[in-house]
Amino acid sequence: MTSTSPTETHVAPQADHGDPARSWLARIAEGRAWLFLAGLIICFEVWSRLSFGATFVLNPFNVQSIAIFAVAPLLLATGQTFVIISGGIDLSLGFIMGLAAVVAAHATNMAGVAMPVPLAMMLGILAAVIVAGVPGVINGLLISRLRIPPFIGTLGMFGVARGAAFLLAGGTTVPVQNSWFALLGNGRFYGVPYLVIIAAVFVVVMHYILSQTRFGQHNYAIGANVQAASRAGIDIKGHILRLYVLSAMCAGLGGALYAARFTAGAAQAGEPLLLDSVAAVVIGGASLFGGSGTIFGTVAGALVIAVIQYGLVFVNVEPFWQFIAVGLVIIISVLIDQAQRRFSGARQDE
């Protein structure tokens, strides 16, 4: 007899190696975000060449602009990926990001009076991430200890963080007087924006945490079957608490980088990005039922949204069409996820 560790939990259905067609269809479904991205790039490239006689994807300015467009929603979506994989959702991230942006601006300005400019910048970013963690702690306690549904708990924190951000900002934007902060948000290293480099490093670190650590494996296990995860000895309450703190701190970093990019903190900085963060995770292949999803899939989802938003403007289409396009891509992604679950034999509630 062979023994099995109590913490080893299988969270994904095994591929049907006896049916090559099913195996290929499953792989296509799992990589749908990258297929969406490739299809969008081809469409905008053809559209651009036919309409303007110019390239879309081979223009370095366009590539940099798309990458910068994707940074803020990607940072929010990275934390949201962990939450959605666990079977939850965090609706407070948009205004946690706004609160962090205002805190970063105030802290940087105040520290700049008595500190060198680089240290003031670092203190501002650190303050933003730490303050953002406070709503995350409250979310985690509400959901894990008081058993409030994630939708309701984080929706309530949405309002609290929104009010706190506007009160702290005095109802206006808070300008940042720090040259290093401005350089961080708008400078480049060999042509690559610093924001993109920071986001890329951050994504790699978060991918490692999700795919290679016990914390990440426990996250998949909880999302797949919380009762089985509890019987396997996983600390469900402690994990959920840490999960929402992590998600909020991702939003905190996003707020700090927003303040760096625009050299100002704004309470409403992340308000339009909340839907984008959820959309990026869903388009990237994560299931709203929990138990599946990847960080790199979320990267593809964020790029899909950025390409739609920038591409429609580039080809001179009214920007309001981007909401329709993103919505359609979300619906298609959910339908594919549903079909994939039925195809693989996963049980669903009717």
Steps between C-alpha positions, in 0.01 A plus 500: 500500500612853435425787734374840389575826675184651651573835337525361148178601330428458131330813379472451126347220294744277322522528126341224297812361338293231326327759280744729316216721375384572855856567609554755223167669564583528869835661421336747262244593767772549761696728267200697377631830640814481287288405197275800564809719525652368178169540317459859620853595397448352153166679461638839603809451282288427192259782585785747546672408175177513296380829652822694554773306322689480831594216732337449838703237679841583351485858624716522818292789635184289475663206675623720785162669532316168519744372762454813712121479459514144636712569811237636741220250423758219501618585852141496625424184302801318644357523852152433364631179340591354839159595640296363210698174494404455867133537408461861619500847349633839613288798397689748718823504299414804288469742789773331704721594205366857515563519874855373447564758227396783733708358787803466272468864392460635854773280650748584226439873536527495880810279500663722239521784751747313723639222279697468178278474192564125433425402862184711499383318188566159655323598820199619300472168315545301822235707679256443214545122506473479881190720521339299220553188709267632773179462294634161393526390862144615565373321188678183605359511854146568378511210254701244696388565859152651467414295190371798304479415127796649309270692266327679789806549721720648229212707360466661844875565509467654153290777658723538807821527295330738258395738778837479675686575175292806417522630858877458505531671161267782599287431195780591257809343349820521706805608293833330574809721528773241450720475190592136562133406529431664165799321347374166631162554339616642168866404454643222285785252516637439151161598360296282736282693748590446864133426574504210256823360649358519853176334389690222319715421805193510723309261273787248501517509881124453534504218245762324710295546818186363336655208313798394711421567866280332758293818526415480131416130509277552803326777307413262216387235748266740682349619174448147371339359817514690827367205704765265363768765559389535862508124553851499350616725783514836320438803721210643303439809716867597518547449128199714406622779729845498338337477157303823531796682652709394201229614259473840669877549499506432125249784467723709728795456267274587207396820676859600570598447136194694387616794712846466346369492144277807538707669777179530698282288725130476416231330709323377187821358349385139497124546461488419126752218542298272729300350214817472292671304778219246520476487121873434463481205740193350329634555148828348618331167567419509872167352599259706711415170670857490637777243480659604170693789350857619448691825530626481142142448383408819684787678323350397167158619618637840600674532163178411318320785677789742438514411129124552466511835681803636315429333166152647460635847567788440259267405213279802578197314636288660771648390836158397634519192280777369726246425775295291257810319373633419848154387612467265204843351566404441865177324399682283247764408759237396755315294238824325408569432868152352543543283192844389618365398840220296343740351245742388771224346708507758778182521705299817480202632687213558264 
